[in-house]
Amino acid sequence: MEAASAVWHGWLVADEWVGLALGTLAVWFLVRENALAWPVGVVYVLVSITVLWEARLYANLLLHLVGFLTLNLYGWYYWLFGGDARDELPVTRASPRTLAAVMALCAVGAAGLGAWFHTQTDAAFPLWDSAILALSLAAFWLTARKKIENWIIWFVVNVISVAVYFAQELALYAVLYVIYLGLAVMGYREWSRSMAQSAVAATAAR
């Protein structure tokens, strides 16, 4: 029994290390507007399953399995084929109405899921875990549509995630989200520069 437990623990640690590497690489590709971010993200999701299950972060697990997996595939397609006349998809801003709708859905989703996980499961940090789920889905959708506001939401998600992962003794995932904090700032700057360049190019083409 002890030997099996040691093997399982070793497997979880290895999964965390691989998740750390893949997660960092996926976000780095996003910062660089490289479509390789999406297939790398798919592999990261699959690697994270056992880690999140063992930590009893069920909303996070649901987020990875349903949200991240689906949106990685959607983002992969949209970045390759979503531009006008199949051109490269440019970075743009989301409309105020879109952002208001997204935030309202996040609030309702986090509160509803948090209450359900609190009463129906042994979930750790059900409300915060559900907030991570709701905000991450919103950020991921905005990322797939190349809306620059995604990085602001990701920054908030990363702050919450660092606290939750540290509390659940998932040190490597906590470190991963600390790295994500820096990459979110970098991503916002890089995408702002890209958006400005697109605007200049569009003006010159008139």
C-alpha positions in Angstrom: 0.0 0.0 0.0 2.8 2.4 0.9 4.6 1.6 -2.3 1.5 2.3 -4.4 1.0 5.5 -2.5 4.5 6.6 -3.2 4.1 5.7 -6.9 0.9 7.7 -7.1 2.5 10.7 -5.4 5.5 10.5 -7.8 3.0 10.5 -10.7 1.2 13.6 -9.4 4.5 15.5 -8.9 5.6 14.6 -12.5 2.2 15.7 -13.8 2.6 19.1 -12.0 6.1 19.6 -13.6 4.8 18.7 -17.0 1.8 21.0 -16.5 4.1 23.8 -15.4 6.1 23.5 -18.6 3.2 23.1 -21.0 1.1 25.8 -19.3 3.9 28.3 -19.5 4.6 27.4 -23.1 1.0 27.7 -24.1 0.6 31.2 -22.7 4.0 32.3 -24.1 2.6 31.3 -27.6 -0.5 33.4 -26.9 1.5 36.4 -26.0 3.4 36.0 -29.3 0.1 35.5 -31.2 1.3 32.0 -32.3 -1.5 29.5 -33.0 0.7 26.7 -31.5 -0.7 27.9 -28.2 -3.9 26.0 -28.8 -2.6 22.4 -29.4 -0.1 22.9 -26.6 -3.1 24.0 -24.4 -5.0 20.8 -25.3 -2.1 18.7 -24.0 -1.8 20.8 -20.9 -5.5 20.2 -20.1 -5.1 16.4 -20.4 -2.0 16.5 -18.1 -3.8 18.5 -15.4 -6.8 16.1 -14.9 -5.3 13.9 -12.2 -3.7 16.8 -10.4 -7.0 18.8 -10.1 -9.0 15.7 -9.1 -6.6 14.8 -6.3 -6.8 18.4 -5.0 -10.6 18.3 -5.0 -10.8 21.4 -7.2 -13.8 20.1 -9.0 -14.8 23.4 -10.6 -11.3 23.8 -11.9 -11.4 20.2 -13.2 -14.7 21.0 -15.0 -13.1 24.1 -16.4 -10.2 22.2 -17.8 -12.2 19.3 -19.2 -15.2 21.2 -20.7 -14.1 24.8 -21.0 -10.4 24.8 -21.8 -10.5 21.7 -24.0 -13.4 23.1 -26.1 -12.1 26.6 -26.2 -8.6 25.5 -27.1 -10.0 23.7 -30.1 -12.3 26.7 -30.9 -9.4 29.2 -30.6 -7.1 27.0 -32.7 -9.7 27.1 -35.5 -10.7 30.8 -35.1 -7.1 32.0 -35.1 -6.4 30.1 -38.3 -9.6 30.8 -40.2 -11.4 33.7 -38.4 -9.8 36.7 -40.1 -11.4 38.6 -43.0 -10.8 36.7 -46.3 -8.8 34.2 -44.3 -6.2 36.9 -43.4 -4.5 36.8 -40.0 -7.0 37.6 -37.2 -6.1 41.1 -35.8 -6.2 42.1 -32.1 -9.2 44.3 -31.3 -11.2 45.7 -28.3 -14.4 44.1 -27.1 -17.4 46.4 -27.0 -18.7 47.7 -23.6 -21.9 45.8 -24.1 -20.0 42.5 -24.7 -17.8 43.1 -21.6 -20.9 43.9 -19.5 -22.7 40.8 -20.6 -19.6 38.6 -20.0 -19.1 40.0 -16.4 -22.8 39.5 -15.6 -22.6 35.9 -16.8 -19.4 35.4 -14.7 -21.1 36.7 -11.5 -24.2 34.5 -12.0 -22.1 31.4 -12.9 -19.7 31.8 -10.0 -22.4 32.2 -7.5 -24.6 29.4 -8.8 -21.8 26.9 -9.2 -20.2 27.9 -5.9 -23.4 27.2 -4.0 -23.9 23.9 -5.8 -20.3 22.6 -5.1 -20.6 23.8 -1.5 -23.8 21.9 -0.8 -23.3 18.8 -3.0 -19.6 18.0 -2.9 -16.5 18.1 -0.6 -15.0 20.7 -2.9 -12.2 22.9 -1.5 -12.9 26.6 -1.8 -16.1 26.1 -3.9 -16.9 29.8 -4.4 -13.3 30.9 -5.4 -12.9 27.7 -7.5 -16.1 28.6 -9.3 -15.0 32.2 -9.8 -11.9 30.9 -11.4 -14.0 28.7 -13.7 -16.4 31.5 -14.7 -13.7 34.2 -15.2 -11.4 31.8 -17.1 -14.1 30.8 -19.6 -14.8 34.5 -20.2 -11.1 35.2 -20.6 -10.5 32.2 -22.8 -13.4 33.2 -25.1 -12.0 36.7 -25.4 -8.6 35.3 -26.1 -10.0 33.1 -28.9 -11.6 36.2 -30.4 -8.3 38.1 -30.0 -9.9 40.8 -27.7 -7.2 42.6 -25.7 -9.3 42.7 -22.6 -8.7 39.0 -22.1 -5.4 39.8 -20.4 -7.0 42.0 -17.7 -9.4 39.1 -16.8 -6.5 36.6 -16.9 -4.6 38.8 -14.4 -7.5 38.6 -12.0 -7.9 34.8 -12.5 -4.2 34.3 -11.9 -4.2 36.2 -8.6 -7.1 34.1 -7.3 -5.5 30.9 -8.6 -2.2 31.5 -6.9 -3.9 31.8 -3.5 -6.1 28.7 -4.1 -3.3 26.5 -5.4 -1.0 27.4 -2.5 -3.8 26.7 0.0 -4.2 23.2 -1.6 -0.4 22.7 -1.5 -0.1 22.6 -5.3 3.1 24.5 -5.2 4.1 24.0 -8.8 0.7 25.1 -10.1 0.9 28.1 -7.8 4.3 29.0 -9.3 2.8 28.5 -12.8 0.1 31.1 -12.1 2.7 33.5 -10.7 4.4 33.1 -14.1 1.1 33.7 -15.7 0.8 37.0 -13.8 3.9 38.3 -15.5 2.8 36.9 -18.9 -0.6 38.6 -18.6 1.1 41.9 -18.3 3.5 41.1 -21.1 0.6 39.9 -23.2 -1.4 43.1 -22.7 1.6 45.1 -23.8 2.4 43.0 -26.8 -1.2 42.9 -28.0 -1.5 46.7 -27.5 1.5 47.1 -29.8 0.1 44.7 -32.3 -3.2 46.5 -32.3 -1.5 49.8 -32.8 0.5 48.4 -35.7 -2.7 47.0 -37.3 -4.3 50.5 -37.0 -1.3 52.1 -38.7 -1.3 49.5 -41.5 -5.1 50.0 -42.0 -4.7 53.8 -42.3 -1.8 53.5 -44.7 -3.8 51.1 -46.9 -6.7 53.6 -47.4 
